[in-house]
């Protein structure tokens, strides 16, 4: 454990040993650090809270014994390599608060022992550079691929080809994790923490996340997700589920914002629970009334306990303009 020592040099002499199982150099001031292929027995590798500016190595296979990899709070850039799948014993993978970009590789879903995945806070915003020398090339010479430019303070910002905009004489970069959340989290049944907040993720929330019975934290805040909240998330009764900051998420109808009834009824850790637009409290009360009154035996129960319908549209329910129930007329149901 070499953490919190103000270390600056990369300590290359550490590579002389091949028997490490634990290496913690967190909370120092390293600007780079090797991923040594000789550390084949290494199980915990903690580089978090340094000033490391480098890419994650393309070939991670020699480190296949790793169970914990912590590189949070650095300046790692580039994409998450597909070779992440070679870390077959991985349990805790913390990549958050870096300058990573690109899409989340499906290969992460092959890590069947994974318990924690933190890949959040990569969004750095659009940054434009007005001088050719800031990007070390002439605009007409750019042929695609990753591109790095220098800020005024000497630090670099990098982005992949899809986030490079050429607006002669300017070059604009938007480094961030983007694309859809991979489908197939059912392959990671031990997952307890899934943090993907503050990225530029799009598309729908995969319903199979609701089948992760061990999940304790699901944080998808501040992305650009669309579609509706899956009813399957209602199974995460004991989890903290954070969805705020996705302004394009809607109810089943594109013109409404209403979460599934089962989600609002079962998930006490949902951050939208106190928002009456998403989770009208009177809808939950009506659901309880329906169950207590054996509503499943009613002859007329149109709309009742429908996952996405507004409770004011349920048979016999009359609401005012604010959506508050003013009359309940069920007759002989």
C-alpha positions as CSV (number, residue, x, y, z in Angstrom):
1,X,0.0,0.0,0.0
2,X,1.7,3.2,-1.3
3,X,-1.3,5.4,-1.2
4,X,-1.3,9.0,0.1
5,X,2.4,9.6,-0.2
6,X,2.7,12.4,-2.7
7,X,4.5,10.1,-5.1
8,X,5.2,11.4,-8.6
9,X,7.4,9.0,-10.4
10,X,6.0,5.8,-12.0
11,X,8.1,3.5,-9.8
12,X,9.3,1.3,-12.6
13,X,11.3,-0.8,-10.2
14,X,7.9,-2.3,-9.1
15,X,7.9,-4.2,-12.3
16,X,10.8,-6.3,-11.1
17,X,8.5,-8.4,-9.0
18,X,5.9,-10.7,-10.5
19,X,4.3,-11.8,-7.2
20,X,2.1,-8.9,-6.3
21,X,-1.5,-9.6,-5.4
22,X,-2.3,-6.1,-4.1
23,X,-1.0,-2.8,-5.3
24,X,-2.5,0.5,-4.1
25,X,-0.9,3.7,-5.3
26,X,-4.1,5.9,-5.0
27,X,-4.2,9.5,-3.8
28,X,-0.8,10.4,-5.2
29,X,0.2,12.7,-8.0
30,X,1.3,10.3,-10.7
31,X,0.8,11.5,-14.3
32,X,1.3,8.1,-15.8
33,X,1.7,4.5,-14.5
34,X,2.4,1.2,-16.2
35,X,0.1,-1.7,-16.5
36,X,2.9,-4.3,-16.2
37,X,2.3,-7.5,-18.1
38,X,4.4,-9.4,-15.5
39,X,1.8,-8.8,-12.8
40,X,-0.1,-12.0,-13.6
41,X,-1.0,-12.6,-9.9
42,X,-2.3,-9.1,-9.2
43,X,-5.8,-9.2,-7.9
44,X,-6.3,-5.6,-6.7
45,X,-4.9,-2.6,-8.6
46,X,-5.8,0.9,-7.3
47,X,-4.7,3.9,-9.3
48,X,-7.6,6.2,-8.3
49,X,-7.2,9.8,-7.4
50,X,-4.0,10.7,-9.3
51,X,-3.4,12.9,-12.3
52,X,-2.8,10.0,-14.8
53,X,-3.2,11.0,-18.4
54,X,-3.0,7.9,-20.6
55,X,-5.1,5.3,-22.3
56,X,-6.3,2.1,-20.8
57,X,-4.0,-0.6,-22.4
58,X,-5.5,-2.3,-25.4
59,X,-4.3,-5.7,-24.2
60,X,-5.4,-6.5,-20.7
61,X,-5.1,-10.3,-21.0
62,X,-1.9,-10.6,-18.9
63,X,-3.8,-9.1,-16.0
64,X,-6.5,-11.7,-16.0
65,X,-6.2,-12.4,-12.3
66,X,-7.6,-8.9,-11.5
67,X,-10.6,-8.9,-9.3
68,X,-10.6,-5.1,-8.5
69,X,-9.5,-2.4,-10.9
70,X,-9.9,1.2,-9.6
71,X,-8.8,4.1,-11.9
72,X,-11.4,6.6,-10.8
73,X,-10.7,10.4,-10.6
74,X,-7.9,10.6,-13.2
75,X,-7.6,11.7,-16.8
76,X,-7.6,8.4,-18.5
77,X,-8.8,8.9,-22.1
78,X,-9.8,6.8,-25.0
79,X,-12.4,4.0,-25.2
80,X,-12.9,1.1,-22.9
81,X,-11.0,-1.7,-24.8
82,X,-12.7,-4.8,-25.9
83,X,-10.0,-6.8,-24.1
84,X,-11.9,-6.0,-20.9
85,X,-13.5,-9.3,-21.5
86,X,-10.3,-11.1,-20.6
87,X,-10.6,-9.9,-17.0
88,X,-12.7,-13.0,-16.3
89,X,-12.3,-12.7,-12.5
90,X,-13.3,-9.1,-12.3
91,X,-15.6,-8.1,-9.5
92,X,-15.2,-4.4,-9.0
93,X,-14.5,-2.2,-12.0
94,X,-14.3,1.5,-11.2
95,X,-13.6,3.7,-14.3
96,X,-15.6,6.8,-13.3
97,X,-14.6,10.4,-13.3
98,X,-12.1,10.2,-16.2
99,X,-12.0,11.5,-19.8
100,X,-13.1,8.2,-21.4
101,X,-15.1,8.4,-24.6
102,X,-16.9,6.1,-27.1
103,X,-19.5,3.5,-26.5
104,X,-19.8,0.9,-23.7
105,X,-18.5,-2.3,-25.1
106,X,-20.7,-5.4,-25.0
107,X,-17.6,-7.2,-23.7
108,X,-18.2,-5.8,-20.2
109,X,-21.3,-8.1,-20.1
110,X,-19.1,-11.2,-20.3
111,X,-17.7,-10.4,-16.8
112,X,-20.1,-12.8,-15.1
113,X,-18.6,-12.2,-11.6
114,X,-19.0,-8.4,-11.8
115,X,-20.4,-6.9,-8.6
116,X,-19.7,-3.2,-9.2
117,X,-19.5,-1.2,-12.5
118,X,-18.8,2.5,-12.2
119,X,-18.5,4.3,-15.6
120,X,-19.9,7.7,-14.8
121,X,-19.0,11.4,-15.2
122,X,-17.3,11.3,-18.6
123,X,-19.2,14.3,-20.1
124,X,-16.8,17.2,-20.6
125,X,-18.9,19.4,-22.9
126,X,-18.1,20.6,-26.4
127,X,-14.7,22.3,-26.6
128,X,-13.5,24.3,-29.7
129,X,-9.9,25.1,-30.6
130,X,-9.2,28.1,-32.8
131,X,-5.5,27.6,-33.7
132,X,-4.2,24.8,-35.8
133,X,-1.2,24.2,-33.6
134,X,-3.5,23.4,-30.7
135,X,-4.4,20.2,-32.4
136,X,-0.9,19.4,-33.8
137,X,-2.2,19.1,-37.3
138,X,-3.6,21.0,-40.3
139,X,-7.3,20.6,-40.6
140,X,-7.1,19.3,-44.2
141,X,-4.7,16.5,-43.0
142,X,-7.2,15.0,-40.6
143,X,-8.3,11.7,-42.0
144,X,-10.5,10.4,-39.1
145,X,-9.8,8.6,-35.9
146,X,-9.1,9.9,-32.4
147,X,-7.9,13.5,-32.1
148,X,-6.3,15.3,-29.2
149,X,-6.0,19.1,-28.8
150,X,-4.3,21.2,-26.2
151,X,-6.1,23.6,-23.8
152,X,-4.6,26.9,-22.9
153,X,-3.3,25.4,-19.6
154,X,-1.4,22.8,-21.4
155,X,-3.7,19.9,-20.7
156,X,-5.1,17.8,-23.5
157,X,-8.7,16.9,-24.5
158,X,-9.3,14.0,-26.8
159,X,-12.4,12.6,-28.6
160,X,-13.1,9.8,-31.1
161,X,-14.0,10.5,-34.7
162,X,-17.8,10.7,-34.2
163,X,-17.3,13.5,-31.8
164,X,-14.9,15.6,-33.9
165,X,-16.4,18.5,-35.8
166,X,-14.4,20.5,-38.3
167,X,-15.7,24.0,-38.7
168,X,-12.8,25.6,-40.6
169,X,-10.8,27.2,-39.1
170,X,-12.0,25.6,-35.8
171,X,-11.9,22.1,-34.5
172,X,-14.5,21.2,-31.9
173,X,-14.3,18.1,-29.7
174,X,-17.1,16.5,-27.5
175,X,-15.5,13.8,-25.4
176,X,-18.0,11.6,-23.6
177,X,-19.4,8.1,-23.2
178,X,-22.3,7.8,-25.6
179,X,-24.6,5.3,-27.4
180,X,-27.0,2.9,-25.8
181,X,-26.8,0.9,-22.6
182,X,-25.7,-2.6,-23.6
183,X,-28.4,-5.3,-23.6
184,X,-27.6,-8.4,-21.8
185,X,-27.1,-7.5,-18.1
186,X,-28.8,-10.8,-17.3
187,X,-25.2,-12.2,-17.8
188,X,-24.0,-10.4,-14.7
189,X,-26.3,-11.8,-12.0
190,X,-24.1,-10.7,-9.1
191,X,-24.2,-7.0,-10.0
192,X,-24.8,-4.8,-7.0
193,X,-23.8,-1.4,-8.2
194,X,-24.3,0.0,-11.7
195,X,-23.4,3.7,-12.1
196,X,-23.6,5.2,-15.6
197,X,-24.6,8.8,-14.7
198,X,-23.4,12.0,-16.3
199,X,-22.7,10.6,-19.7
200,X,-24.4,11.0,-23.1
201,X,-26.2,7.7,-23.2
202,X,-29.2,7.4,-25.4
203,X,-32.0,4.9,-26.2
204,X,-34.1,2.9,-23.8
205,X,-33.4,1.5,-20.3
206,X,-32.9,-2.3,-20.9
207,X,-35.7,-4.1,-19.0
208,X,-33.5,-7.0,-18.0
209,X,-31.8,-4.7,-15.5
210,X,-34.9,-5.4,-13.4
211,X,-33.9,-9.0,-13.2
212,X,-30.7,-8.2,-11.2
213,X,-32.0,-9.3,-7.9
214,X,-28.9,-8.3,-6.0
215,X,-28.8,-4.8,-7.3
216,X,-28.4,-2.1,-4.6
217,X,-27.7,1.0,-6.7
218,X,-28.7,1.9,-10.2
219,X,-27.7,5.4,-11.2
220,X,-28.6,6.6,-14.7
221,X,-29.0,10.3,-13.9
222,X,-28.1,13.1,-16.3
223,X,-28.0,11.2,-19.6
224,X,-30.2,11.6,-22.7
225,X,-32.1,8.4,-22.4
226,X,-35.5,8.0,-24.1
227,X,-38.5,5.7,-24.1
228,X,-40.4,4.8,-21.0
229,X,-39.3,3.5,-17.7
230,X,-39.6,-0.4,-17.9
231,X,-42.1,-2.0,-15.6
232,X,-39.5,-4.7,-14.9
233,X,-37.6,-2.2,-12.7
234,X,-40.4,-2.6,-10.2
235,X,-38.7,-5.8,-9.1
236,X,-35.9,-3.7,-7.6
237,X,-37.8,-3.1,-4.5
238,X,-34.8,-2.6,-2.2
239,X,-32.5,-0.8,-4.6
240,X,-31.7,2.9,-4.9
241,X,-32.7,3.8,-8.5
242,X,-31.8,7.3,-9.8
243,X,-33.2,8.4,-13.1
244,X,-33.5,12.2,-12.9
245,X,-31.9,14.4,-15.6
246,X,-33.2,12.3,-18.5
247,X,-35.6,14.9,-19.9
248,X,-36.6,12.7,-22.9
249,X,-37.9,9.8,-20.9
250,X,-41.7,9.7,-21.1
251,X,-44.6,7.5,-20.1
252,X,-45.9,4.9,-22.5
253,X,-47.6,7.7,-24.3
254,X,-45.0,10.2,-25.7
255,X,-47.1,13.1,-24.4
256,X,-47.1,12.1,-20.8
257,X,-44.6,11.6,-18.0
258,X,-45.8,8.8,-15.8
259,X,-43.9,5.9,-14.4
260,X,-45.2,2.4,-14.3
261,X,-47.6,1.7,-11.4
262,X,-45.5,-1.2,-10.1
263,X,-42.3,1.0,-10.1
264,X,-44.0,3.7,-8.0
265,X,-45.6,1.2,-5.7
266,X,-42.7,-1.1,-5.0
267,X,-39.5,1.0,-5.3
268,X,-39.0,3.0,-2.1
269,X,-35.5,4.1,-3.4
270,X,-36.7,5.6,-6.6
271,X,-35.6,9.3,-6.9
272,X,-38.8,10.1,-8.9
273,X,-41.1,8.8,-6.1
274,X,-41.7,12.2,-4.6
275,X,-42.6,13.7,-8.0
276,X,-46.4,13.7,-8.3
277,X,-46.1,13.9,-12.1
278,X,-44.2,10.6,-12.4
279,X,-45.7,8.9,-9.3
280,X,-49.1,10.4,-8.4
281,X,-49.7,9.4,-4.7
282,X,-53.4,9.0,-5.2
283,X,-52.8,6.3,-7.9
284,X,-50.9,4.2,-5.3
285,X,-53.8,4.7,-2.8
286,X,-56.3,3.5,-5.5
287,X,-54.1,0.5,-6.2
288,X,-54.3,-0.4,-2.5
289,X,-58.0,0.1,-2.5
290,X,-58.4,-2.1,-5.5
291,X,-56.5,-4.9,-3.9
292,X,-58.3,-4.6,-0.5
293,X,-61.7,-4.5,-2.3
294,X,-60.8,-7.6,-4.4
295,X,-60.9,-5.6,-7.6
296,X,-59.8,-8.5,-9.7
297,X,-63.3,-9.8,-9.1
298,X,-65.1,-6.7,-10.3
299,X,-67.2,-7.0,-13.4
300,X,-66.2,-3.5,-14.6
301,X,-62.6,-2.4,-13.8
302,X,-61.6,-0.6,-17.0
303,X,-58.2,1.0,-16.7
304,X,-57.7,0.0,-13.0
305,X,-54.1,-0.8,-12.0
306,X,-52.9,-0.4,-15.6
307,X,-49.2,0.1,-15.5
308,X,-49.1,3.3,-17.5
309,X,-52.6,4.8,-17.5
310,X,-53.4,7.9,-15.5
311,X,-55.6,7.0,-12.5
312,X,-58.0,9.8,-13.5
313,X,-58.9,7.6,-16.6
314,X,-59.8,4.6,-14.5
315,X,-63.4,3.5,-14.4
316,X,-65.5,5.5,-11.9
317,X,-62.7,7.9,-10.9
318,X,-63.3,11.6,-11.3
319,X,-60.5,14.1,-10.9
320,X,-60.2,17.9,-11.0
321,X,-57.9,19.9,-13.2
322,X,-55.0,19.3,-10.8
323,X,-55.4,15.5,-11.0
324,X,-56.9,15.2,-7.5
325,X,-59.7,12.7,-7.0
326,X,-63.0,14.5,-6.3
327,X,-65.4,11.6,-6.8
328,X,-65.3,7.8,-6.9
329,X,-68.4,6.2,-8.3
330,X,-68.2,2.5,-8.8
331,X,-71.8,1.4,-8.4
332,X,-72.4,-2.3,-8.4
333,X,-69.2,-3.6,-9.8
